[in-house]
Amino acid sequence: MSLRSNRRLRAVVLAAATGLTLAGLAVSTPGATAAPGPGSGPAGGPPSTPVPISTPDGAVSAYVLNAKHANPGQTRLVERAVRASGGVVIQTWPQIGVVVAHSDRAAFRDDVRRRAGHALESVGATRTVPVSEGTPEGVASPWGPGKGQLRKAAPQRDADGAGSERTVAVAPDPREAEQWDMQMIKADQAHAITDGSRRVVVGVLDSGIDPDHPDLAANINVRDSVNCSDAGRPDRSPTGWYPTTSDHGTHVAGTIGAARNGTGIVGVAPGVRMAAVKVVNDDGFIYPEYAVCGFMWAGERGMDVTNNSYYVDPFEFYCEDQPDQYAAKEAVRRAVAWSTDQGVVHAAAAGNSSYDLANKTTDSGSPDDGTPVERTLNNGCQDIPTELPGVVTVSSLERFPTTGLENRLSGFSNRGLGVIDVAAPGSRILSTIVNGNGYGLKSGTSMASPHVAGVLALMKSVHPRWTPAQMVAKLRAQADDHACGTTTAGAPCVGSDRNNSYYGEGVLDALDAVS
């Protein structure tokens, strides 16, 4: 996987044979209320730097379109405008008024605005490059059939078997003693109360989960697993959700729910089930339509929790005063809000750029699927999904090398007063990997977020009727207050022991969260 891919997935991989490599990611902020105008920044802030997205004739480009009102009638009007403008409809989400489309016409955006009229709120291209995966099979398009998705051949496995509501460990799993992260958040103590319910499902929005890893297979919910990287349309093929070029999702899944089975490690919630919701394509990109599909799928399937260890490509920060970026951000915001209304609570990585999310200034790494532009940012530029409303934003902790379980902010972690909700371990985390069905160390806020997703799953097991808002409030209230302290890179800490830019409301506490 490329350096960009690793950064996108917010992971710094620390394996025995490799050096330290930084990665990026984040999400959690107020939603947009009005359509943007290029060059008009939010009150009190400068306009953000425009990044024009070229969509030349003959190149198939991807778009999201947001209806002015989220209802089937308005959505159908937008669909008609897509077809009349020389595009094809890939996927429609009438619950939120979002249409995903492809077109090979340079004037598509202008034409669809004219034809949709008042039915359309916004339209935007979702990438700066042509569609790499092709238009999905089964979608009639004038430019010919799509290439489809390469899928790893592997046997099917039914992992939805019955399990006990509460498991008491007879003996520790062999590598449990190496899991300093579980001790730091008191997961080992929380397991005396619950290992998690088999009725609770965590959607792992990531690069897929190794289907036959001995520490994961029994906890994979095959029926609810899906591939969203086929142009943003749910792909239910038996192996579509399998990992291909990345073991990132497999590592994340192990932290959430590695089974208590006498093998390897134990996850935060070893009794719950996990659905692989693949939102990462084979090149390592998570485009807006993939993320929309993932959140909508989680809501439609009645999942309880999602983990989101990524930022949505190709922009690390989506600016509301840029039409393409606004439309993409609005589509993802709608999907997050709708799935939350269905009872799904979301955890997301804060990102690995040592960035102060409360004081954005510039960005030099976006767009990451083409030629990056040095951009001026403003307060309307946000890392999604982590800065979207209702999403738990998680920063990363590391251990002091000489003092055991005392901790400090990982130098790579993003931070921000009023943005970070809680902090969790994210440096040198031992978890499951694809290679040899083995175990490895990774670092990043990607590794911190699944600790929170696991604790939310434990909370849902103990309090099945709690709403997402109740769960987030409890999680924040029960976090252990932590003084600012120091870190090795980035902006210094501001705020109080009770709420600061490094730790938010404090260090994740699994025991108090389920007590």
C-alpha positions as CSV (number, residue, x, y, z in Angstrom):
1,M,0.0,0.0,0.0
2,S,1.3,3.5,-0.9
3,L,2.3,6.1,1.6
4,R,-0.8,8.1,0.6
5,S,-3.0,5.1,1.3
6,N,-1.5,4.7,4.7
7,R,-1.9,8.4,5.5
8,R,-5.5,8.2,4.3
9,L,-6.3,5.3,6.6
10,R,-4.7,7.2,9.4
11,A,-2.3,4.5,10.3
12,V,1.4,4.4,11.1
13,V,2.5,0.8,10.7
14,L,5.2,-0.3,13.0
15,A,6.3,-3.8,11.9
16,A,9.5,-5.5,12.8
17,A,10.9,-5.1,9.3
18,T,9.7,-1.5,8.7
19,G,10.4,2.0,10.0
20,L,7.9,4.6,11.2
21,T,5.6,5.9,8.5
22,L,3.1,8.7,9.2
23,A,-0.6,8.4,8.3
24,G,-3.6,10.7,8.2
25,L,-7.4,10.9,9.2
26,A,-10.2,12.6,11.2
27,V,-14.0,13.7,11.7
28,S,-16.7,15.6,14.0
29,T,-18.2,19.2,13.3
30,P,-21.3,21.3,12.7
31,G,-23.2,20.6,9.5
32,A,-23.7,23.0,6.5
33,T,-26.9,25.0,6.4
34,A,-26.6,26.8,3.1
35,A,-25.2,26.1,-0.4
36,P,-21.8,27.7,-1.0
37,G,-20.6,30.4,-3.3
38,P,-17.1,30.1,-4.7
39,G,-14.8,32.7,-3.0
40,S,-17.1,33.5,-0.2
41,G,-15.7,32.1,3.1
42,P,-17.7,31.8,6.3
43,A,-18.1,34.9,8.5
44,G,-14.8,35.9,10.1
45,G,-12.7,33.7,7.8
46,P,-11.0,34.1,4.5
47,P,-12.2,32.3,1.4
48,S,-10.6,28.9,1.0
49,T,-8.3,28.2,-2.0
50,P,-10.3,26.9,-5.0
51,V,-9.4,23.5,-6.3
52,P,-11.1,23.2,-9.7
53,I,-11.9,19.6,-10.7
54,S,-11.6,19.0,-14.4
55,T,-14.1,16.6,-15.9
56,P,-13.1,16.5,-19.6
57,D,-15.3,15.1,-22.4
58,G,-14.7,11.4,-22.9
59,A,-13.4,10.7,-19.3
60,V,-15.9,9.0,-17.0
61,S,-16.2,11.1,-13.8
62,A,-18.1,10.4,-10.6
63,Y,-20.6,12.8,-9.0
64,V,-22.9,13.1,-6.0
65,L,-26.1,15.1,-6.3
66,N,-28.2,16.3,-3.3
67,A,-31.9,16.9,-3.7
68,K,-33.2,20.1,-2.1
69,H,-35.7,17.9,-0.1
70,A,-34.9,14.3,1.0
71,N,-37.9,12.5,-0.4
72,P,-38.6,10.1,-3.2
73,G,-40.3,12.6,-5.4
74,Q,-37.5,15.2,-5.4
75,T,-34.9,12.4,-5.8
76,R,-36.7,11.1,-8.9
77,L,-36.6,14.5,-10.4
78,V,-32.8,14.6,-9.8
79,E,-32.5,11.1,-11.4
80,R,-34.3,12.3,-14.5
81,A,-32.0,15.4,-14.8
82,V,-29.0,13.1,-14.6
83,R,-30.2,11.0,-17.5
84,A,-31.2,14.0,-19.5
85,S,-27.8,15.5,-19.0
86,G,-25.9,12.5,-20.4
87,G,-25.2,10.7,-17.1
88,V,-26.2,7.4,-15.6
89,V,-27.5,6.8,-12.1
90,I,-25.3,4.4,-10.2
91,Q,-27.1,4.5,-6.8
92,T,-29.9,6.4,-5.2
93,W,-30.5,6.9,-1.5
94,P,-34.0,8.5,-1.4
95,Q,-34.0,8.5,2.4
96,I,-31.5,11.3,2.3
97,G,-32.1,12.6,-1.3
98,V,-28.6,11.6,-2.6
99,V,-27.9,10.3,-6.1
100,V,-24.6,8.9,-7.2
101,A,-23.9,9.3,-10.9
102,H,-21.3,8.9,-13.6
103,S,-21.0,11.0,-16.8
104,D,-18.4,11.4,-19.6
105,R,-19.5,14.9,-20.5
106,A,-17.6,18.0,-19.4
107,A,-20.7,20.1,-19.1
108,F,-22.6,17.6,-16.9
109,R,-22.7,19.7,-13.7
110,D,-24.0,22.8,-15.5
111,D,-26.5,20.8,-17.5
112,V,-27.9,18.9,-14.5
113,R,-28.3,22.1,-12.5
114,R,-30.3,23.6,-15.3
115,R,-32.5,20.5,-15.9
116,A,-33.1,19.7,-12.2
117,G,-34.0,23.3,-11.3
118,H,-35.3,23.8,-7.8
119,A,-35.2,20.1,-7.1
120,L,-31.4,20.2,-6.8
121,E,-29.5,21.5,-3.8
122,S,-26.0,20.8,-4.9
123,V,-23.9,18.7,-7.3
124,G,-20.2,18.0,-7.1
125,A,-17.5,15.8,-8.6
126,T,-16.1,13.3,-6.0
127,R,-12.6,12.9,-7.4
128,T,-10.1,14.7,-9.4
129,V,-9.4,11.7,-11.7
130,P,-11.6,9.5,-13.9
131,V,-13.4,6.6,-12.3
132,S,-10.8,3.8,-11.9
133,E,-13.1,0.9,-11.0
134,G,-15.3,1.6,-14.1
135,T,-19.1,1.9,-14.1
136,P,-20.6,-1.1,-12.3
137,E,-21.8,-4.1,-14.3
138,G,-25.6,-3.9,-14.9
139,V,-25.6,-0.1,-15.3
140,A,-26.4,0.8,-18.9
141,S,-24.0,3.4,-20.0
142,P,-23.1,4.9,-23.5
143,W,-19.4,4.5,-22.8
144,G,-19.6,0.7,-22.4
145,P,-19.5,-1.8,-19.5
146,G,-17.5,-1.2,-16.4
147,K,-14.4,-3.1,-15.4
148,G,-16.0,-4.5,-12.3
149,Q,-14.0,-5.3,-9.1
150,L,-11.1,-7.7,-8.6
151,R,-12.1,-10.0,-5.8
152,K,-10.0,-12.4,-3.8
153,A,-11.1,-16.0,-4.1
154,A,-11.7,-17.6,-0.8
155,P,-14.2,-19.9,0.8
156,Q,-17.5,-18.6,2.2
157,R,-17.9,-18.8,5.9
158,D,-21.1,-18.5,8.0
159,A,-20.0,-16.6,11.1
160,D,-23.4,-15.9,12.5
161,G,-23.6,-18.7,14.9
162,A,-25.0,-18.5,18.4
163,G,-22.9,-17.3,21.3
164,S,-23.3,-16.7,24.9
165,E,-24.4,-13.2,26.1
166,R,-21.6,-13.1,28.5
167,T,-18.4,-15.0,28.5
168,V,-16.2,-15.6,31.5
169,A,-12.6,-16.2,30.7
170,V,-11.2,-19.5,31.9
171,A,-7.7,-18.6,31.0
172,P,-6.1,-15.6,29.3
173,D,-5.4,-15.8,25.5
174,P,-1.7,-16.3,24.9
175,R,-0.8,-12.7,23.9
176,E,-3.3,-10.9,26.1
177,A,-0.5,-9.8,28.5
178,E,1.1,-7.8,25.6
179,Q,-2.1,-5.7,25.2
180,W,-1.1,-2.6,27.3
181,D,-3.9,-0.7,25.5
182,M,-6.6,-2.9,27.1
183,Q,-5.2,-2.4,30.5
184,M,-5.0,1.4,30.0
185,I,-8.7,1.7,29.2
186,K,-9.7,-1.0,31.8
187,A,-11.2,-3.2,29.2
188,D,-9.9,-6.2,31.1
189,Q,-11.9,-5.1,34.1
190,A,-15.0,-4.3,32.0
191,H,-15.0,-7.9,30.8
192,A,-15.9,-9.0,34.3
193,I,-19.2,-7.2,33.6
194,T,-19.7,-8.1,29.9
195,D,-17.8,-9.4,26.9
196,G,-20.5,-7.9,24.8
197,S,-23.8,-9.3,23.4
198,R,-24.1,-11.3,20.2
199,R,-27.1,-9.1,19.3
200,V,-24.7,-6.1,19.0
201,V,-23.2,-5.5,15.6
202,V,-20.3,-3.2,14.8
203,G,-19.8,-2.0,11.3
204,V,-16.1,-1.8,10.4
205,L,-16.1,0.8,7.6
206,D,-12.6,0.0,6.3
207,S,-10.6,-2.2,3.8
208,G,-12.4,-5.5,4.6
209,I,-11.8,-8.2,7.3
210,D,-9.8,-11.4,6.8
211,P,-12.5,-14.0,6.7
212,D,-10.6,-16.9,8.0
213,H,-8.4,-15.4,10.7
214,P,-8.8,-17.7,13.8
215,D,-9.3,-14.7,16.1
216,L,-12.0,-13.1,13.9
217,A,-13.9,-15.6,11.9
218,A,-16.4,-16.6,14.6
219,N,-17.3,-12.9,15.2
220,I,-17.8,-11.8,11.5
221,N,-21.4,-11.1,10.6
222,V,-21.3,-12.4,7.0
223,R,-25.0,-11.5,6.3
224,D,-24.4,-7.8,6.9
225,S,-21.0,-7.5,5.3
226,V,-20.8,-5.6,2.0
227,N,-18.5,-4.0,-0.5
228,C,-19.2,-0.3,-1.1
229,S,-16.1,0.4,-3.2
230,D,-17.9,-0.7,-6.5
231,A,-18.6,3.0,-7.4
232,G,-20.6,3.5,-4.2
233,R,-23.2,0.8,-4.9
234,P,-23.7,-2.1,-2.4
235,D,-22.0,-5.2,-3.8
236,R,-23.4,-8.3,-2.1
237,S,-21.1,-10.8,-3.9
238,P,-19.8,-13.5,-1.5
239,T,-16.2,-12.3,-1.4
240,G,-16.6,-8.6,-2.3
241,W,-16.0,-7.5,1.3
242,Y,-12.8,-9.5,1.6
243,P,-9.5,-7.5,2.0
244,T,-7.4,-7.2,-1.1
245,T,-4.5,-4.8,-0.9
246,S,-4.7,-3.7,2.7
247,D,-4.9,-5.4,6.2
248,H,-5.9,-2.1,7.8
249,G,-9.5,-3.3,8.4
250,T,-8.3,-6.6,9.8
251,H,-6.1,-4.9,12.4
252,V,-9.0,-2.5,13.3
253,A,-11.4,-5.5,13.7
254,G,-9.1,-7.3,16.0
255,T,-9.0,-4.4,18.4
256,I,-12.8,-4.1,18.4
257,G,-13.7,-7.8,18.6
258,A,-11.0,-10.4,18.5
259,A,-12.6,-13.5,20.1
260,R,-11.9,-14.8,23.6
261,N,-10.9,-18.3,22.3
262,G,-7.5,-19.2,23.7
263,T,-5.8,-17.9,20.5
264,G,-3.8,-14.7,20.1
265,I,-5.4,-11.6,21.6
266,V,-8.7,-10.4,23.0
267,G,-10.6,-7.4,21.6
268,V,-12.4,-4.7,23.6
269,A,-15.7,-6.4,22.9
270,P,-14.9,-10.1,22.2
271,G,-18.5,-11.2,22.4
272,V,-20.1,-8.9,19.8
273,R,-20.2,-9.4,16.0
274,M,-18.6,-7.3,13.3
275,A,-19.7,-6.6,9.8
276,A,-17.1,-5.9,7.2
277,V,-18.3,-2.7,5.3
278,K,-15.6,-2.3,2.7
279,V,-15.2,1.4,1.8
280,V,-11.6,1.3,0.6
281,N,-10.8,0.5,-3.0
282,D,-7.8,-1.5,-4.2
283,D,-5.8,1.8,-4.6
284,G,-6.5,2.8,-1.0
285,F,-9.0,5.5,-1.7
286,I,-12.2,6.2,0.3
287,Y,-14.3,8.4,-2.0
288,P,-17.4,10.2,-0.8
289,E,-19.8,7.8,-2.5
290,Y,-18.2,4.9,-0.8
291,A,-18.6,6.5,2.6
292,V,-22.2,7.4,1.9
293,C,-22.9,3.7,1.0
294,G,-21.2,2.5,4.2
295,F,-23.2,4.7,6.5
296,M,-26.4,4.1,4.7
297,W,-25.8,0.3,4.8
298,A,-25.1,0.4,8.5
299,G,-28.4,2.3,9.1
300,E,-30.4,0.0,6.8
301,R,-29.1,-3.1,8.4
302,G,-29.7,-1.9,11.9
303,M,-26.1,-2.0,13.1
304,D,-25.4,-0.5,16.5
305,V,-21.9,1.0,16.1
306,T,-19.6,2.0,13.3
307,N,-15.8,2.5,13.3
308,N,-14.3,5.0,10.8
309,S,-10.5,4.9,10.8
310,Y,-10.1,7.1,7.6
311,Y,-10.8,10.5,6.1
312,V,-12.8,10.8,2.9
313,D,-10.7,11.3,-0.2
314,P,-9.5,13.2,-2.1
315,F,-9.5,16.2,0.4
316,E,-8.2,16.0,4.0
317,F,-10.5,19.0,4.6
318,Y,-13.7,19.6,2.7
319,C,-14.5,23.4,2.4
320,E,-18.1,24.5,2.2
321,D,-17.3,27.5,0.0
322,Q,-16.1,25.2,-2.8
323,P,-19.1,23.7,-4.7
324,D,-17.6,20.3,-5.4
325,Q,-16.3,19.9,-1.9
326,Y,-19.6,21.2,-0.4
327,A,-21.7,18.7,-2.3
328,A,-19.6,15.8,-1.3
329,K,-19.5,16.8,2.3
330,E,-23.2,17.4,2.4
331,A,-23.9,13.9,1.0
332,V,-21.7,12.3,3.7
333,R,-23.3,14.5,6.4
334,R,-26.8,13.4,5.4
335,A,-25.7,9.7,5.4
336,V,-24.2,10.1,8.9
337,A,-27.2,11.9,10.3
338,W,-29.7,9.4,8.8
339,S,-27.8,6.4,10.1
340,T,-27.6,8.0,13.5
341,D,-31.4,8.5,13.4
342,Q,-31.7,4.7,12.9
343,G,-29.8,4.2,16.1
344,V,-26.2,3.8,14.9
345,V,-23.5,5.5,16.9
346,H,-20.2,6.4,15.2
347,A,-16.5,6.6,16.3
348,A,-13.9,8.1,14.1
349,A,-10.1,8.7,14.1
350,A,-9.0,12.3,14.5
351,G,-6.2,12.0,12.0
352,N,-2.4,11.7,12.0
353,S,-1.2,15.1,10.8
354,S,-0.2,16.6,14.2
355,Y,-2.9,19.2,13.2
356,D,-4.9,21.5,15.4
357,L,-8.4,20.9,14.1
358,A,-9.7,23.9,16.1
359,N,-7.4,26.3,14.3
360,K,-7.1,25.3,10.7
361,T,-4.8,27.4,8.5
362,T,-3.4,25.6,5.4
363,D,-3.4,22.2,3.8
364,S,-0.7,21.1,1.3
365,G,-1.6,17.4,0.8
366,S,-5.0,17.7,-1.0
367,P,-6.3,16.5,-3.4
368,D,-4.5,13.3,-2.8
369,D,-5.6,11.5,-5.9
370,G,-4.0,14.0,-8.2
371,T,-1.7,17.0,-7.9
372,P,-1.9,18.5,-4.3
373,V,-2.5,22.3,-4.0
374,E,-1.3,24.5,-1.2
375,R,-4.6,25.6,0.2
376,T,-5.8,28.3,2.6
377,L,-8.4,26.9,4.9
378,N,-11.2,28.5,6.9
379,N,-13.7,27.4,9.6
380,G,-15.9,25.8,7.0
381,C,-13.2,23.3,6.1
382,Q,-13.6,20.0,7.9
383,D,-12.1,16.6,8.1
384,I,-15.0,14.2,7.4
385,P,-16.4,12.0,8.8
386,T,-14.7,12.8,12.1
387,E,-15.8,16.4,12.4
388,L,-19.4,15.8,11.5
389,P,-22.2,16.2,14.1
390,G,-22.7,13.3,16.5
391,V,-19.5,11.5,15.6
392,V,-17.1,10.7,18.4
393,T,-13.7,12.1,17.5
394,V,-10.8,10.1,19.0
395,S,-7.2,11.2,19.5
396,S,-4.3,8.8,20.0
397,L,-2.2,8.1,23.1
398,E,1.2,6.5,23.6
399,R,2.8,5.0,26.6
400,F,5.8,6.7,28.3
401,P,8.5,4.1,27.6
402,T,9.7,3.9,31.2
403,T,6.6,4.4,33.3
404,G,4.2,1.7,32.3
405,L,0.6,2.8,31.8
406,E,1.1,6.5,32.1
407,N,0.5,8.2,28.8
408,R,0.8,11.2,26.6
409,L,-0.6,12.3,23.3
410,S,1.0,10.5,20.3
411,G,3.1,13.1,18.4
412,F,1.3,12.3,15.1
413,S,-2.2,12.7,16.5
414,N,-4.5,15.5,15.5
415,R,-5.8,17.5,18.4
416,G,-8.2,20.5,18.9
417,L,-10.1,22.1,21.8
418,G,-13.8,21.5,21.4
419,V,-13.1,18.9,18.6
420,I,-11.6,15.9,20.4
421,D,-14.1,14.0,22.4
422,V,-11.9,11.3,24.1
423,A,-8.5,9.9,23.8
424,A,-7.5,6.2,23.4
425,P,-4.3,4.1,22.9
426,G,-3.1,4.3,19.3
427,S,0.7,3.8,19.3
428,R,2.2,0.3,18.8
429,I,-1.1,-1.5,19.1
430,L,-1.0,-5.3,18.8
431,S,-3.8,-6.7,16.7
432,T,-4.7,-9.1,13.9
433,I,-3.3,-9.0,10.4
434,V,-3.9,-10.8,7.1
435,N,-0.4,-12.2,6.5
436,G,-0.2,-15.7,7.9
437,N,-3.4,-15.0,9.9
438,G,-1.0,-13.4,12.3
439,Y,-0.5,-10.4,14.6
440,G,1.3,-7.2,14.2
441,L,1.9,-3.7,15.6
442,K,0.3,-0.6,14.0
443,S,0.2,3.0,15.1
444,G,-2.2,5.9,14.3
445,T,-5.5,7.4,15.3
446,S,-6.8,4.5,13.2
447,M,-5.8,2.3,16.0
448,A,-7.3,4.6,18.7
449,S,-10.8,4.8,17.3
450,P,-11.6,1.1,17.4
451,H,-11.0,1.1,21.1
452,V,-13.9,3.6,21.4
453,A,-16.0,1.6,19.0
454,G,-15.5,-1.5,21.1
455,V,-16.5,0.3,24.3
456,L,-19.6,1.7,22.6
457,A,-20.4,-1.9,21.7
458,L,-20.0,-3.0,25.3
459,M,-22.2,-0.1,26.4
460,K,-24.9,-1.1,23.9
461,S,-24.7,-4.6,25.2
462,V,-25.5,-3.4,28.8
463,H,-27.9,-0.7,27.8
464,P,-29.7,-2.0,24.6
465,R,-32.3,0.8,24.6
466,W,-29.9,3.7,24.8
467,T,-29.8,6.1,21.9
468,P,-26.6,7.3,20.2
469,A,-26.9,10.6,22.0
470,Q,-27.1,8.9,25.4
471,M,-24.2,6.6,24.6
472,V,-22.0,9.5,23.5
473,A,-22.9,11.6,26.6
474,K,-22.1,8.6,28.9
475,L,-18.8,7.9,27.1
476,R,-17.7,11.5,27.5
477,A,-18.8,11.8,31.1
478,Q,-17.1,8.6,32.2
479,A,-13.8,9.3,30.5
480,D,-10.9,9.8,33.0
481,D,-9.9,13.5,33.2
482,H,-6.3,14.1,32.2
483,A,-4.0,17.1,32.4
484,C,-2.6,18.4,29.2
485,G,1.0,17.2,29.6
486,T,3.4,17.2,26.6
487,T,3.8,15.6,23.2
488,T,6.5,15.2,20.7
489,A,5.1,17.3,17.8
490,G,2.4,19.8,16.9
491,A,0.6,22.5,18.7
492,P,0.8,22.7,22.5
493,C,-2.2,21.7,24.6
494,V,-4.8,24.2,25.7
495,G,-7.7,23.8,28.0
496,S,-8.4,22.4,31.5
497,D,-7.9,19.0,33.0
498,R,-11.6,18.3,32.4
499,N,-11.6,19.2,28.7
500,N,-8.5,20.0,26.7
501,S,-7.2,19.9,23.1
502,Y,-5.2,16.7,23.6
503,Y,-7.6,14.4,25.5
504,G,-11.0,16.0,25.0
505,E,-13.1,14.9,28.0
506,G,-10.4,12.4,29.0
507,V,-9.0,9.0,28.5
508,L,-11.5,6.3,27.5
509,D,-12.6,4.2,30.5
510,A,-14.3,0.9,29.5
511,L,-15.1,-0.1,33.1
512,D,-16.9,3.1,34.0
513,A,-18.7,3.2,30.7
514,V,-20.4,-0.2,31.4
515,S,-20.8,0.1,35.1
